[in-house]
């Protein structure tokens, strides 16, 4: 009788196991996917930071352009434009007597002739993007109490805005209805009492204009709805 011959295969080594091959491939794929995700994330973050930095740089450039326009247009005028603080000192002409908030006629006439410079700056492409408002800031000397001077400084600021809407003097070109509407939308008043006095009391009784600009990402003035002019006009002070 013939003997039965049985051939026995040797067991596969672990390195040849289909299970371990599949698991190794899976880990490699996961690692590749992780690296791709990290690379995309880093690129996205880098681009986002670069875009934000670019927007800030462009904002500073545009603001400098607006302030340079105002400074150039103000040459020969009795005002002092500070391009770094965005402030305009209206000078000795727009000064007040002690305890008084009334503007002299020549001061009021000058203000009406000067405000179109600011309106043109706001109407420029850079101004429309970034120029938020103009705050009229009143100041006093240290004579009297804080609250008395706070009220007085506010009244001085209000007098400046009221001068814009007052009837023009003889031979003076009147502001248009559109210009008055722009002033209504753009200008605000504020008072500092004697919190920012100068060495000279007369110089302390002054008014300054502070230009404020939108920050990156804020809603622009151009996109905000303009305040409508009422049918009965702007009123009187």
KOLPA-426699 format. One line per field, with one value per residue (C-alpha): residue number from 1; x, y, z. Coordinates in nm, 4 decimals, decimal comma. Example, Ala and Ser with C-alpha at 12.3 -4.5 7.8 and 13.67 -1.06 7.14 Angstrom:
// residues 2
seq (1; 2) .
east (1,2300; 1,3670) .
north (-0,4500; -0,1060) .
up (0,7800; 0,7140) .
***
This chain:
// residues 237
seq (1; 2; 3; 4; 5; 6; 7; 8; 9; 10; 11; 12; 13; 14; 15; 16; 17; 18; 19; 20; 21; 22; 23; 24; 25; 26; 27; 28; 29; 30; 31; 32; 33; 34; 35; 36; 37; 38; 39; 40; 41; 42; 43; 44; 45; 46; 47; 48; 49; 50; 51; 52; 53; 54; 55; 56; 57; 58; 59; 60; 61; 62; 63; 64; 65; 66; 67; 68; 69; 70; 71; 72; 73; 74; 75; 76; 77; 78; 79; 80; 81; 82; 83; 84; 85; 86; 87; 88; 89; 90; 91; 92; 93; 94; 95; 96; 97; 98; 99; 100; 101; 102; 103; 104; 105; 106; 107; 108; 109; 110; 111; 112; 113; 114; 115; 116; 117; 118; 119; 120; 121; 122; 123; 124; 125; 126; 127; 128; 129; 130; 131; 132; 133; 134; 135; 136; 137; 138; 139; 140; 141; 142; 143; 144; 145; 146; 147; 148; 149; 150; 151; 152; 153; 154; 155; 156; 157; 158; 159; 160; 161; 162; 163; 164; 165; 166; 167; 168; 169; 170; 171; 172; 173; 174; 175; 176; 177; 178; 179; 180; 181; 182; 183; 184; 185; 186; 187; 188; 189; 190; 191; 192; 193; 194; 195; 196; 197; 198; 199; 200; 201; 202; 203; 204; 205; 206; 207; 208; 209; 210; 211; 212; 213; 214; 215; 216; 217; 218; 219; 220; 221; 222; 223; 224; 225; 226; 227; 228; 229; 230; 231; 232; 233; 234; 235; 236; 237) .
east (0,0000; 0,1315; 0,2167; 0,0222; 0,2437; 0,1175; 0,2928; 0,2554; 0,3005; 0,4977; 0,3105; 0,3386; 0,5637; 0,4156; 0,5698; 0,3699; 0,0418; -0,2325; -0,3654; -0,0412; 0,0026; -0,3427; -0,2892; 0,0455; -0,1104; -0,3917; -0,1496; 0,0494; -0,2671; -0,3772; -0,0361; -0,0434; -0,3936; -0,2871; 0,0104; -0,2097; -0,4660; -0,1931; -0,0354; -0,3706; -0,4473; -0,1108; -0,1506; -0,5026; -0,3893; -0,0913; -0,3087; -0,5632; -0,2958; -0,1444; -0,4847; -0,5507; -0,2075; -0,2573; -0,5926; -0,4342; -0,1499; -0,3961; -0,6057; -0,3055; -0,2092; -0,5605; -0,5853; -0,2524; -0,3870; -0,6998; -0,5010; -0,2506; -0,5393; -0,6779; -0,3371; -0,2682; -0,6111; -0,5607; -0,2392; -0,2741; -0,5683; -0,5433; -0,5609; -0,3117; -0,3533; -0,1881; -0,1652; -0,0578; -0,3359; -0,6000; -0,6760; -0,7323; -0,6802; -0,9046; -0,6579; -0,6847; -0,9736; -1,2030; -1,1338; -1,3839; -1,3971; -1,3904; -1,7217; -1,8653; -1,9621; -2,0539; -1,8561; -1,7475; -1,9004; -1,5636; -1,5044; -1,8431; -1,7789; -1,4412; -1,5910; -1,8457; -1,5667; -1,3461; -1,5894; -1,6069; -1,2430; -1,3489; -1,6521; -1,4364; -1,1942; -1,4825; -1,6161; -1,2834; -1,2554; -1,0295; -1,2556; -1,5654; -1,3955; -1,2523; -1,3684; -1,6243; -1,7028; -1,5689; -1,6027; -1,6101; -1,4280; -1,4726; -1,2310; -1,2179; -0,9687; -0,9724; -1,1868; -1,4967; -1,6041; -1,5635; -1,9332; -1,9769; -1,6895; -1,8149; -2,1395; -1,9486; -1,7201; -2,0203; -2,1873; -1,8712; -1,8731; -2,2389; -2,1687; -1,9281; -2,1839; -2,4535; -2,2281; -2,2373; -2,6162; -2,6398; -2,7285; -2,4227; -2,2848; -2,2660; -2,0724; -2,0395; -2,1241; -2,3914; -2,3471; -2,5688; -2,8463; -2,6359; -2,3367; -2,5554; -2,6937; -2,3376; -2,2489; -2,5528; -2,4404; -2,0697; -2,0319; -2,0779; -2,0119; -1,8197; -1,6817; -1,3667; -1,4219; -1,0709; -0,9235; -0,6856; -0,5773; -0,2839; -0,0375; -0,2173; -0,5748; -0,6840; -0,5429; -0,7368; -1,0678; -1,0559; -1,2261; -1,0595; -1,1852; -1,1021; -1,1372; -1,2269; -1,1766; -1,3333; -1,1288; -1,0667; -1,3824; -1,6194; -1,9118; -1,8091; -1,9815; -2,0537; -2,2564; -2,4600; -2,7918; -2,7706; -2,9960; -3,2815; -3,3310; -3,6695; -3,9130; -3,9006; -3,5258; -3,2407; -3,3739; -3,2007; -2,9811) .
north (0,0000; 0,3301; 0,5648; 0,8916; 1,1862; 1,5108; 1,8326; 2,0905; 2,4542; 2,6638; 2,9459; 3,2919; 3,5284; 3,8363; 4,0600; 3,8830; 3,8946; 4,0740; 4,2214; 4,3959; 4,5186; 4,6778; 4,8379; 4,9831; 5,1299; 5,2804; 5,4485; 5,5874; 5,7245; 5,8843; 6,0414; 6,1777; 6,3154; 6,4775; 6,6446; 6,7710; 6,9135; 7,0821; 7,2298; 7,3658; 7,5080; 7,6807; 7,8286; 7,9511; 8,1101; 8,2719; 8,4122; 8,5372; 8,7160; 8,8611; 8,9890; 9,1504; 9,3127; 9,4349; 9,5890; 9,7690; 9,8990; 10,0212; 10,1902; 10,3802; 10,4804; 10,6082; 10,7995; 10,9678; 11,0649; 11,2186; 11,4130; 11,5297; 11,6572; 11,8514; 11,9923; 12,1047; 12,2672; 12,4376; 12,6107; 12,9843; 12,9360; 13,0360; 12,6727; 12,4082; 12,0572; 11,7731; 11,4790; 11,2301; 11,3021; 11,3834; 11,7126; 12,0612; 12,3554; 12,6318; 12,8933; 13,2311; 13,3442; 13,0869; 13,1764; 13,2809; 13,5448; 13,4200; 13,2630; 13,3182; 13,0800; 13,3328; 13,3390; 13,6654; 13,7295; 13,6983; 13,3631; 13,2312; 13,3485; 13,1754; 12,8480; 12,8477; 12,9045; 12,6346; 12,3443; 12,2607; 12,1479; 11,8729; 11,7817; 11,7424; 11,5225; 11,3030; 11,2826; 11,1536; 10,7762; 10,7356; 10,9543; 10,7583; 10,4356; 10,5468; 10,8914; 10,8207; 11,1608; 11,4966; 11,5713; 11,9391; 11,9547; 12,2579; 12,3606; 12,6135; 12,7591; 12,6667; 12,9558; 12,8107; 12,4600; 12,1481; 12,1055; 12,4738; 12,4507; 12,1200; 12,2915; 12,5915; 12,3758; 12,1963; 12,5272; 12,6427; 12,3281; 12,3815; 12,7413; 12,6178; 12,3797; 12,6478; 12,8817; 12,6366; 12,6625; 13,0372; 13,2808; 13,3861; 13,7356; 14,0010; 13,8780; 13,5314; 13,2267; 13,0199; 12,6514; 12,4300; 12,2129; 11,9065; 12,0480; 12,1204; 11,7668; 11,6305; 11,8411; 11,7035; 11,3469; 11,3995; 11,6357; 11,5689; 11,7935; 11,7221; 11,9124; 11,8697; 12,1321; 12,2299; 11,8779; 11,9887; 12,3397; 12,5247; 12,7551; 13,0563; 13,0976; 13,2577; 12,9631; 12,7259; 12,8833; 12,7168; 12,4658; 12,1803; 11,9405; 11,5730; 11,3489; 10,9897; 10,6999; 10,3572; 10,0573; 9,7652; 9,5560; 9,8230; 9,9430; 10,2350; 10,5685; 10,5282; 10,2117; 10,3673; 10,5279; 10,9061; 11,0969; 11,2543; 11,6282; 11,7076; 11,9105; 12,1953; 12,2367; 12,2106; 12,4485; 12,7325; 12,7588) .
up (0,0000; -0,0998; 0,1842; 0,1954; 0,1553; 0,3189; 0,2335; 0,5125; 0,4276; 0,6622; 0,8447; 0,6938; 0,8735; 1,0468; 0,7848; 0,5144; 0,7050; 0,5080; 0,8348; 0,9206; 0,5661; 0,5720; 0,9130; 0,8041; 0,4916; 0,7002; 0,9394; 0,6469; 0,4891; 0,8160; 0,8624; 0,5069; 0,5598; 0,8877; 0,7188; 0,4352; 0,6800; 0,8836; 0,5699; 0,4480; 0,7941; 0,8162; 0,4684; 0,5525; 0,8794; 0,7097; 0,4329; 0,6884; 0,8904; 0,5760; 0,4596; 0,7992; 0,8044; 0,4487; 0,5442; 0,8396; 0,6254; 0,3616; 0,6321; 0,7664; 0,4142; 0,3384; 0,6666; 0,5961; 0,2559; 0,4122; 0,6717; 0,4085; 0,1983; 0,4939; 0,5841; 0,2293; 0,1940; 0,5318; 0,4303; 0,4767; 0,7145; 1,0845; 1,1973; 1,3056; 1,1624; 1,3549; 1,1163; 1,3849; 1,6386; 1,3738; 1,5492; 1,4131; 1,6467; 1,5146; 1,6346; 1,7988; 1,5819; 1,7393; 2,1015; 2,3661; 2,6360; 2,9939; 3,0898; 2,7392; 2,4600; 2,1921; 1,8704; 1,7164; 1,3692; 1,1960; 1,3676; 1,2574; 0,9008; 0,8985; 1,0205; 0,7388; 0,4885; 0,6420; 0,6880; 0,3114; 0,3395; 0,5797; 0,3711; 0,0607; 0,2542; 0,3678; 0,0120; -0,1236; -0,1846; 0,1204; 0,3332; 0,2384; 0,3404; 0,6747; 0,7923; 1,0632; 1,2174; 1,3288; 1,6988; 1,7941; 2,1281; 2,3516; 2,6301; 2,9127; 3,1548; 3,5244; 3,6400; 3,8065; 3,8993; 3,6906; 3,6102; 3,5298; 3,2836; 3,1442; 3,0501; 2,9178; 2,7023; 2,5538; 2,4740; 2,2974; 2,0845; 2,0068; 1,9050; 1,6392; 1,4888; 1,5129; 1,3134; 1,0222; 1,0039; 1,0695; 0,7919; 0,5896; 0,6263; 0,3585; 0,0540; 0,2068; -0,0033; 0,1726; 0,2350; 0,0223; 0,1637; 0,0793; 0,2664; 0,5702; 0,5532; 0,5420; 0,8474; 1,0278; 0,9557; 1,0188; 1,3156; 1,6874; 1,9874; 2,3066; 2,6044; 2,8108; 3,0804; 3,2006; 3,1681; 2,8958; 2,9870; 2,8375; 3,0102; 2,8677; 2,9911; 2,6655; 2,4696; 2,6953; 2,5937; 2,2541; 2,0268; 1,8425; 1,5772; 1,6272; 1,3219; 1,4034; 1,1626; 1,1333; 1,2431; 1,0087; 0,9857; 1,1123; 0,9067; 0,6897; 0,6884; 0,3189; 0,3889; 0,6704; 0,5784; 0,5723; 0,8075; 0,6173; 0,6315; 0,7801; 0,5789; 0,8303; 0,7806; 1,0281; 1,2913; 1,4696; 1,7757) .
***
